[in-house]
């Protein structure tokens, strides 16, 4: 009998069962992960949001397993085939796979050839030949002829007996487990190009004849091979190496399992052939499909994890803050779209200027921008990084050079997803009278002010920081990304009186409908003066208030604590602290010296322990603190605007746009991200690129090689690294993944109606000059 679900999870997470039991109780009562992580540390023993997400995921899996176990037991019992041994095996099954293996012989299925043979009374012959190989198959088969059932001669009878044994072999749970383990340990994924597909599948040429251990293939390469298979370029199979002329290891294992040996007895040859058929016709295909499917699932999980980590880094990127900002959405023929937002993000002006071909109204464009900047006291200029971004950057640089007194700061901003937002129903409601083409510029301006507040309005999958994001399980991806967004929003907190409905909907306990109710109440009654006023919002009850209140901030409200992360339920603790120091809350908040003299243990009670009191003291010391880093910008090198401007050896500054398992992509201002392979991230061995860089980091890089024909840029953060030779020979193998080396423009056309839906291609951007280095760092 297995331990309880809570004890199994505790063992997996390496925590105490009591922590898991308390957390499960909170989850079942409707508590959210952000709320539990922040405000129930006493109950959970301080489990963080990562542990809690993992716990929640395993809880769901194990509960589904228990439901399936009960269904399996009921089904077999209904068939009258559930004995004590089988029950014990089923009750001890720790995974869904093991459970399904045990259920396989009893699972209702369509009539098989084996079933037809059983109905014709041939099963005793199969049993006889297996148990006594001295019997002659042809002779014994004569006693089982059944013309009415289609078994008119000895050959058809023996074929039926073979089908019965093959099905038995293929449904043996212990054998399946052994063969699966052997293939996992020693099997190899083998890829070969389909004849005639060499030119069509040129982007996959590194894998035209590829073999790699199943146990070692990295997720990104697995997804590349599977994509090539789906596109009809490669055949991908699972093979187990063995010497030619010898028995296949898996056939040998089947024979051993059922005591089949070739000793020259009458039935030995027939039984050995049955084993061969069982492997080649049933088990081989079944296990190949299963294990390649499992490989895909593991690869997808890793790709989703990478996407989630990048998304978290992007959402928690440094905000420029509440400063008047101009957003520029660059374009050439269609012009540069302009939007100005005030310090609160409110749209105050729009325009379109045409400084480039074919109109070339450069001076009028500069004059129009200057007028808007002065009229609205603009401090920041956010420039979208799509088509014509560097030309637009030059235009703004010229304006700034002419007018240094304006003290402007210009920043290149990722416009990924801006087009998705522009055409969304939300944008239509938010800006009903603003042209779709101008809404993108508003988004670009606002995401510089506060990336988190703006990016939550966009489907995370459109932000473009994923690795093979279109190849993975979309519902699983969406669930993971939603959890990331929820954790990020609640970690930062939200201003209750300025937040949009989409942002409020990400707060713990608030649904989209409740968020709309909050905004409607705010519009009808004016700004909230206290958190308690939330209870006046229709359909927002005490439970929702408990979950959400601590993550909502009210600046300049009736109670200063409402601007902090201290939960209203803990205000009595603050009152005890104020009584001890004999001062008002406004005097204490921010008084580091006074607060650090206090001991958390002195203010605990039955409900609030030391972890909560320590959090309260920290929050009083720095009320409403933002966990995001300080805002800083990258400076792109003047004169470097396109790939052809790059030369090996150049030192540049750039922004990390995407981090994968094999390296990081960096925007250096040439409309094509360069790849810093994992081996080039640092002067030490790097197992996980995320340990060195994250999306949004400003980094210094050196150009190693530029491949103009394929628009590939190889970069290094090891600034002493020598550049590549001028004309390296193309390598047949490398660790790059050709499945994602399509030009950026093509990727944009595929994934969004305009540039930016997915600008970073996570594979295939590594130059061939690095092939030898890459092979050495596998």
LINPE-V312640 format. One record per residue. N is the residue number from 1. PHI is phi as a letter, one per 20 degrees, with the letter a starting at -180 (none if undefined). PSI is psi in radians with two decimals (NA if undefined). OMEGA is omega in whole degrees, -180 to 180 (* if undefined). Layout:
# LINPE-V312640
n: {N	N}
phi: {PHI	PHI}
psi: {PSI	PSI}
omega: {OMEGA	OMEGA}
This chain:
# LINPE-V312640
n: {1	2	3	4	5	6	7	8	9	10	11	12	13	14	15	16	17	18	19	20	21	22	23	24	25	26	27	28	29	30	31	32	33	34	35	36	37	38	39	40	41	42	43	44	45	46	47	48	49	50	51	52	53	54	55	56	57	58	59	60	61	62	63	64	65	66	67	68	69	70	71	72	73	74	75	76	77	78	79	80	81	82	83	84	85	86	87	88	89	90	91	92	93	94	95	96	97	98	99	100	101	102	103	104	105	106	107	108	109	110	111	112	113	114	115	116	117	118	119	120	121	122	123	124	125	126	127	128	129	130	131	132	133	134	135	136	137	138	139	140	141	142	143	144	145	146	147	148	149	150	151	152	153	154	155	156	157	158	159	160	161	162	163	164	165	166	167	168	169	170	171	172	173	174	175	176	177	178	179	180	181	182	183	184	185	186	187	188	189	190	191	192	193	194	195	196	197	198	199	200	201	202	203	204	205	206	207	208	209	210	211	212	213	214	215	216	217	218	219	220	221	222	223	224	225	226	227	228	229	230	231	232	233	234	235	236	237	238	239	240	241	242	243	244	245	246	247	248	249	250	251	252	253	254	255	256	257	258	259	260	261	262	263	264	265	266	267	268	269	270	271	272	273	274	275	276	277	278	279	280	281	282	283	284	285	286	287	288	289	290	291	292	293	294	295	296	297	298	299	300	301	302	303	304	305	306	307	308	309	310	311	312	313	314	315	316	317	318	319	320	321	322	323	324	325	326	327	328	329	330	331	332	333	334	335	336	337	338	339	340	341	342	343	344	345	346	347	348	349	350	351	352	353	354	355	356	357	358	359	360	361	362	363	364	365	366	367	368	369	370	371	372	373	374	375	376	377	378	379	380	381	382	383	384	385	386	387	388	389	390	391	392	393	394	395	396	397	398	399	400	401	402	403	404	405	406	407	408	409	410	411	412	413	414	415	416	417	418	419	420	421	422	423	424	425	426	427	428	429	430	431	432	433	434	435	436	437	438	439	440	441	442	443	444	445	446	447	448	449	450	451	452	453	454	455	456	457	458	459	460	461	462	463	464	465	466	467	468	469	470	471	472	473	474	475	476	477	478	479	480	481	482	483	484	485	486	487	488	489	490	491	492	493	494	495	496	497	498	499	500	501	502	503	504	505	506	507	508	509	510	511	512	513	514	515	516	517	518	519	520	521	522	523	524	525	526	527	528	529	530	531	532	533	534	535	536	537	538	539	540	541	542	543	544	545	546	547	548	549	550	551	552	553	554	555	556	557	558	559	560	561	562	563	564	565	566	567	568	569	570	571	572	573	574	575	576	577	578	579	580	581	582	583	584	585	586	587	588	589	590	591	592	593	594	595	596	597	598	599	600	601	602	603	604	605	606	607	608	609	610	611	612	613	614	615	616	617	618	619	620	621	622	623	624	625	626	627	628	629	630	631	632	633	634	635	636	637	638	639	640	641	642	643	644	645	646	647	648	649	650	651	652	653	654	655	656	657	658	659	660	661	662	663	664	665	666	667	668	669	670	671	672	673	674	675	676	677	678	679	680	681	682	683	684	685	686	687	688	689	690	691	692	693	694	695	696	697	698	699	700	701	702	703	704	705	706	707	708	709	710	711	712	713	714	715	716	717	718	719	720	721	722	723	724	725	726	727	728	729	730	731	732	733	734	735	736	737	738	739	740	741	742	743	744	745	746	747	748	749	750	751	752	753	754	755	756	757	758	759	760	761	762	763	764	765	766	767	768	769	770	771	772	773	774	775	776	777	778}
phi: {none	f	f	f	g	f	f	f	f	g	f	f	e	m	c	f	g	f	f	f	g	f	f	f	f	f	f	f	e	o	f	e	f	g	f	f	f	e	d	c	f	f	f	e	m	n	f	e	f	f	f	f	f	f	f	f	f	f	f	f	f	f	f	f	f	f	f	f	g	f	f	f	g	f	f	f	f	f	e	m	d	e	d	f	f	f	g	f	f	f	f	e	f	e	c	f	f	f	f	f	f	f	e	g	f	d	f	g	b	f	f	e	f	f	f	f	f	f	f	e	n	e	g	g	f	f	f	f	f	f	e	c	f	f	f	e	g	f	f	f	f	g	f	d	f	b	g	f	e	n	d	e	b	f	f	f	f	f	f	f	f	f	f	f	f	g	f	f	g	f	d	e	f	f	f	g	f	f	f	f	f	f	f	f	f	d	f	c	e	d	d	c	f	f	g	n	d	f	f	f	d	g	f	d	f	f	d	f	b	c	c	b	g	g	f	d	f	f	f	f	f	g	f	f	f	f	f	f	f	f	e	m	e	d	e	d	c	d	c	c	f	b	f	f	n	d	f	g	g	f	f	f	f	f	f	f	g	d	m	e	c	e	c	n	f	g	e	f	f	f	f	f	f	f	f	f	f	g	f	f	e	d	f	g	f	g	f	f	f	f	f	f	f	f	f	f	f	f	f	f	g	f	f	f	f	f	g	f	f	f	f	f	f	f	f	e	f	f	e	f	n	e	c	g	c	d	d	d	d	f	a	e	f	e	n	e	e	c	b	d	d	e	f	e	n	f	f	c	a	c	a	c	d	c	f	d	g	e	f	l	e	f	f	g	f	f	f	f	f	f	f	f	f	f	f	d	l	f	d	c	c	e	d	f	e	e	g	m	f	f	f	f	g	f	g	f	f	f	g	f	f	f	c	f	f	f	l	e	c	d	c	e	c	f	e	g	n	f	f	f	f	g	e	f	f	f	f	f	f	f	c	f	d	d	g	g	f	e	f	f	f	f	f	f	f	f	f	f	f	b	g	f	f	e	f	f	e	d	g	g	f	e	e	m	d	e	d	l	f	e	e	e	g	f	f	f	f	f	f	f	f	f	f	f	f	g	f	f	f	f	f	e	n	c	f	f	e	c	f	f	f	f	f	f	f	e	f	g	n	e	e	f	f	f	f	f	f	f	f	f	f	f	f	e	d	n	f	f	e	b	f	g	f	g	f	e	f	g	m	d	e	g	f	f	g	g	f	e	g	f	e	d	d	c	f	l	e	f	c	g	f	f	e	d	e	f	f	g	f	d	g	g	f	f	f	f	f	f	f	f	e	l	b	f	f	f	f	f	f	n	e	g	f	f	f	f	e	e	d	g	f	f	c	e	b	f	e	d	e	f	g	f	f	f	f	f	f	f	f	f	f	c	f	m	f	e	f	f	f	f	f	b	c	e	d	f	f	f	n	d	c	b	g	f	e	f	c	g	n	f	d	c	d	b	d	f	d	b	c	d	f	d	q	c	e	c	e	d	n	c	m	b	f	e	d	e	f	g	f	d	e	b	e	b	f	d	e	c	g	f	f	d	c	b	g	n	f	e	c	d	c	d	f	e	b	c	d	f	f	d	l	d	c	d	c	b	e	e	f	e	f	f	f	f	f	f	c	f	f	f	e	f	c	b	e	f	d	f	f	c	d	f	g	g	f	f	f	f	f	f	d	a	f	b	f	o	f	b	e	d	e	f	c	n	e	e	f	f	f	e	g	f	f	f	f	f	d	f}
psi: {2.32	2.68	2.98	2.81	-0.77	-0.70	-0.62	-0.75	-0.71	-0.74	-0.76	-0.71	-0.20	0.65	3.10	2.50	-0.63	-0.58	-0.76	-0.75	-0.77	-0.69	-0.76	-0.71	-0.75	-0.75	-0.76	-0.42	-0.03	0.14	2.53	2.79	-0.82	-0.71	-0.80	-0.78	-0.66	-0.69	0.10	0.73	-0.58	-0.72	-0.73	-0.09	0.41	0.41	2.34	3.11	-0.56	-0.81	-0.69	-0.67	-0.72	-0.73	-0.79	-0.71	-0.80	-0.60	-0.77	-0.78	-0.85	-0.57	-0.67	-0.67	-0.76	-0.66	-0.73	-0.66	-0.79	-0.70	-0.69	-0.81	-0.75	-0.71	-0.81	-0.66	-0.67	-0.53	-0.13	0.42	0.18	1.81	3.08	-0.68	-0.82	-0.72	-0.77	-0.70	-0.76	-0.73	-0.33	-0.09	2.17	-0.22	2.81	-0.63	-0.84	-0.70	-0.77	-0.58	-0.77	-0.56	-0.35	-0.81	-0.33	-0.02	2.21	2.30	2.92	2.85	2.08	2.96	-0.64	-0.71	-0.70	-0.72	-0.67	-0.77	-0.45	0.07	0.42	-0.21	-0.69	-0.58	-0.75	-0.77	-0.72	-0.84	-0.60	-0.70	-0.43	1.47	-0.07	-0.27	2.47	2.09	-0.80	-0.73	-0.80	-0.52	-0.47	-0.52	-0.11	0.31	2.44	1.38	-0.63	-0.54	0.05	0.11	1.48	-0.34	3.05	-0.64	-0.82	-0.60	-0.77	-0.61	-0.71	-0.74	-0.67	-0.73	-0.66	-0.81	-0.69	-0.75	-0.68	-0.80	-0.76	-0.27	0.22	1.97	-0.75	-0.73	-0.78	-0.75	-0.74	-0.80	-0.69	-0.76	-0.70	-0.78	-0.66	-0.67	-0.72	-0.09	2.78	2.50	2.16	2.22	2.32	2.48	2.48	2.29	2.30	-0.08	0.18	-0.79	-0.78	-0.61	0.57	-0.53	-0.28	0.26	-0.43	-0.24	0.32	-0.47	1.45	2.44	2.33	2.42	2.35	-0.66	-0.27	-0.16	2.21	2.77	-0.75	-0.61	-0.66	-0.78	-0.59	-0.80	-0.71	-0.57	-0.73	-0.67	-0.77	-0.51	0.05	0.44	-0.71	2.61	2.22	2.17	2.86	2.16	2.65	1.99	2.42	2.74	2.39	2.40	-0.13	2.84	2.39	2.37	-0.63	-0.61	-0.70	-0.67	-0.67	-0.80	-0.75	-0.73	-0.62	0.30	0.55	2.19	2.55	1.71	0.31	0.14	2.86	-0.70	-0.03	-0.84	-0.73	-0.71	-0.72	-0.72	-0.60	-0.73	-0.77	-0.74	-0.72	-0.72	-0.90	-0.59	-0.66	-1.13	-0.75	-0.90	-0.76	-0.84	-0.60	-0.83	-0.76	-0.83	-0.62	-0.60	-0.72	-0.65	-0.77	-0.76	-0.77	-0.75	-0.71	-0.74	-0.73	-0.73	-0.71	-0.69	-0.73	-0.78	-0.80	-0.72	-0.74	-0.72	-0.73	-0.78	-0.69	-0.76	-0.56	0.34	2.74	2.26	2.53	-0.38	-3.08	1.42	2.44	2.28	2.45	2.25	2.29	2.12	1.74	2.62	2.74	-1.37	-0.69	-0.06	2.95	2.06	2.37	2.35	2.36	2.26	2.58	-3.01	-0.42	-0.01	0.07	2.32	2.21	-0.30	2.62	2.81	2.93	2.25	2.73	1.23	-0.21	-3.09	2.56	-0.19	-0.71	0.78	1.14	-0.91	-0.78	-0.59	-0.78	-0.71	-0.71	-0.75	-0.75	-0.70	-0.77	-0.71	-0.79	-0.69	-0.57	0.22	0.80	2.38	-0.54	2.51	2.05	2.16	2.11	2.53	0.43	-2.64	2.36	0.32	-0.74	-0.61	-0.70	-0.66	-0.72	-0.70	-0.82	-0.66	-0.68	-0.74	-0.79	-0.61	-0.64	-0.50	1.18	-0.37	-0.33	-0.34	0.88	2.69	2.20	2.47	2.31	2.23	2.40	2.24	0.22	2.20	-0.13	-0.66	-0.60	-0.77	-0.76	-0.67	0.09	2.81	-0.63	-0.80	-0.63	-0.68	-0.65	-0.67	1.20	-0.45	0.16	2.32	2.53	-0.70	-0.42	-0.35	-0.57	-0.66	-0.61	-0.80	-0.73	-0.74	-0.81	-0.62	-0.29	-0.73	-0.85	1.63	-0.73	-0.85	-0.54	-0.69	-0.37	-0.24	-0.14	2.45	2.16	-0.53	-0.28	-0.04	-0.36	0.67	0.44	2.96	1.88	0.72	-0.42	-0.10	-0.16	2.95	1.97	-0.62	-0.68	-0.73	-0.82	-0.72	-0.77	-0.77	-0.64	-0.69	-0.69	-0.81	-0.78	-0.81	-0.72	-0.81	-0.76	-0.49	-0.60	-0.67	2.82	2.41	1.98	-0.49	-0.09	-0.26	2.50	2.88	-0.74	-0.62	-0.76	-0.58	-0.29	-0.08	2.46	2.22	-0.28	2.19	3.01	-0.70	-0.74	-0.65	-0.71	-0.67	-0.69	-0.81	-0.73	-0.74	-0.70	-0.73	-0.61	-0.57	-0.01	-3.14	2.57	2.34	-0.31	2.78	-0.60	-0.49	-0.28	-0.54	-0.17	-0.19	2.29	2.34	0.16	1.76	-3.06	-0.68	-0.77	-0.73	-0.76	-0.78	-0.69	-0.58	-0.73	-0.34	-0.02	2.37	2.47	1.88	2.43	0.65	-2.95	-0.56	2.08	-0.50	-0.39	-0.21	0.03	3.12	0.11	2.22	2.47	-0.55	-0.35	0.12	-0.61	-0.54	-0.74	-0.68	-0.65	-0.66	-0.77	-0.65	-0.66	-0.76	-0.11	0.95	2.80	2.86	-0.63	-0.55	-0.64	-0.67	2.12	-0.08	1.48	-0.80	-0.84	-0.74	-0.61	-0.16	-0.22	2.58	2.21	-0.63	-0.40	-0.22	0.24	2.81	-2.92	-0.46	-0.68	2.04	-2.98	-0.70	-0.77	-0.74	-0.69	-0.71	-0.68	-0.79	-0.71	-0.66	-0.66	-0.57	-0.74	1.33	2.36	0.48	2.52	2.16	-0.10	2.70	3.02	2.49	2.28	2.72	2.74	2.59	1.94	2.53	2.28	2.46	-0.15	1.69	-0.34	2.90	-0.65	-0.26	-0.26	2.54	2.53	2.40	-0.25	2.43	2.21	2.82	2.46	-3.14	2.28	2.14	-0.44	2.46	2.22	-3.13	-0.30	0.09	-2.94	2.49	2.38	2.28	2.02	0.24	0.45	0.36	0.16	2.06	2.51	2.73	2.23	1.83	2.69	-0.57	-0.19	0.21	-0.52	2.86	0.68	2.91	2.28	2.04	-0.73	1.96	-0.52	-0.32	-0.25	-0.75	2.86	2.80	2.31	-0.23	2.48	2.15	2.79	2.34	2.80	2.47	2.16	-0.82	2.63	2.20	1.71	-0.67	-0.70	0.14	0.91	2.42	2.12	2.17	2.86	2.56	-0.02	1.57	-0.23	-0.03	2.27	2.57	2.86	2.87	2.78	-0.70	1.25	2.64	2.42	2.40	2.47	-0.51	2.52	3.05	0.03	2.79	1.91	-0.26	-0.31	0.61	0.38	2.58	2.62	-0.67	-0.70	-0.72	-0.68	-0.74	-0.59	-0.58	-0.13	2.83	-0.17	3.08	2.52	-0.23	-0.59	1.48	-0.26	2.00	2.00	-0.05	2.67	0.15	0.08	2.29	2.60	-0.36	-0.36	0.08	-0.78	-0.71	-0.68	-0.78	-0.54	-0.21	0.31	NA}
omega: {-179	173	179	178	-178	-180	177	179	179	179	-179	-177	-178	179	-179	178	-179	178	-179	-180	180	-179	179	178	180	179	-180	178	177	179	179	-180	179	180	-180	-178	-174	-168	178	-177	179	-177	-174	-176	175	176	-179	-175	178	178	-179	177	178	178	-179	180	180	177	179	-179	-176	175	175	178	-180	177	179	178	180	180	180	179	-180	-179	-178	179	179	178	-179	-176	-176	176	-175	-179	180	177	-180	179	-180	-179	180	-178	-175	-179	177	180	179	180	-179	175	-179	-177	-171	-179	-175	-176	178	-178	177	-180	179	176	179	180	178	179	178	-179	179	176	-175	-177	178	177	178	179	-178	-178	179	-177	-178	-178	178	179	180	-176	-177	-179	-177	-177	-178	-178	-175	178	-179	-176	-179	-180	178	180	-170	-178	-177	-179	-179	177	180	175	178	178	179	179	179	-180	179	179	178	180	-174	-178	179	-174	-178	178	178	-180	-179	-180	179	180	180	180	178	-177	-171	-179	180	172	-177	-180	177	-179	175	-176	179	-178	-175	-178	-180	-178	-176	-179	179	-169	179	-176	-179	177	-170	177	-177	180	178	-176	-173	-175	-179	-173	-176	180	177	-180	177	-180	-179	175	179	177	-180	179	177	-179	-176	163	-179	-177	175	-178	176	-175	172	-177	179	180	179	179	178	-178	-179	175	179	-179	178	-179	180	-178	-176	174	-179	-180	179	-177	177	179	-171	-176	-175	-178	180	180	178	177	177	177	-179	178	-179	-180	-172	-175	-174	-170	-177	-179	-179	-177	177	179	-178	-175	175	174	178	177	178	-180	179	-180	178	179	180	178	178	179	178	179	-178	-179	177	180	179	179	-179	-180	-180	176	-176	176	176	176	-176	-180	178	-171	174	176	179	177	-170	174	180	-179	-177	178	178	180	-174	174	177	176	179	-175	-180	-179	180	179	-177	-180	175	178	171	-180	-173	-177	-173	179	2	-173	178	177	-173	-178	175	179	179	180	-180	178	-179	180	179	-179	-179	-177	-174	175	-179	178	-176	174	180	-177	177	-172	179	-179	179	-179	-179	176	178	177	178	179	180	179	178	178	-179	180	179	-174	-180	-178	-179	178	-180	172	178	-176	173	-174	176	179	180	178	-178	179	178	178	-175	-176	-176	177	179	179	179	178	-177	-178	-176	-176	-179	-180	-179	-177	-179	-178	178	179	177	-180	-180	179	-177	-178	171	178	-178	-177	-176	-176	-178	-176	177	179	-174	174	-177	-179	180	-177	170	175	-177	178	-176	-173	-179	-180	-173	178	-172	179	177	178	-179	-180	-180	-178	176	178	179	-180	180	-179	-178	-179	-178	176	-179	-175	-174	175	-175	-174	179	-174	175	178	179	179	179	-179	179	178	-179	176	-178	173	178	-179	179	178	177	178	179	-180	179	178	180	180	-177	-172	-179	-176	174	178	180	177	-179	-179	176	-178	176	180	180	176	177	-175	-176	-179	177	179	180	-177	-169	-166	-176	-177	180	-177	174	180	177	177	-178	-178	-179	-180	179	177	-177	177	175	-178	179	180	-178	178	177	176	179	179	177	179	-180	178	-179	-176	179	179	178	-176	-179	178	-175	-177	-179	-180	-175	-176	-178	-177	-178	175	-177	177	-177	-176	-177	-173	179	173	-177	-176	-175	-180	-177	179	-179	-180	178	177	-180	179	179	-179	176	180	178	-174	178	-176	-179	-178	-178	-177	179	-178	172	-174	174	178	178	-176	179	178	178	-172	180	-175	-178	178	-177	175	178	179	-180	173	-175	172	-179	-179	177	-178	-174	178	179	179	-177	177	-178	177	-174	175	178	173	-179	178	178	-179	175	-179	167	-179	-178	-180	-177	-178	-175	179	177	179	-180	178	-177	-180	180	179	-177	-177	174	179	-180	179	171	-174	173	-177	173	177	177	-180	178	176	-175	-176	-178	179	178	-180	177	-178	174	172	172	-167	176	-177	179	177	-178	175	-176	-174	-180	175	178	180	179	179	173	-179	177	-176	-174	-176	-175	-179	177	177	-175	-178	179	179	180	-180	-178	-167	178	179	177	-177	171	-178	176	-171	-176	179	-170	-179	172	-180	-179	-177	-179	179	-178	-172	-178	179	-179	179	180	-178	178	*}
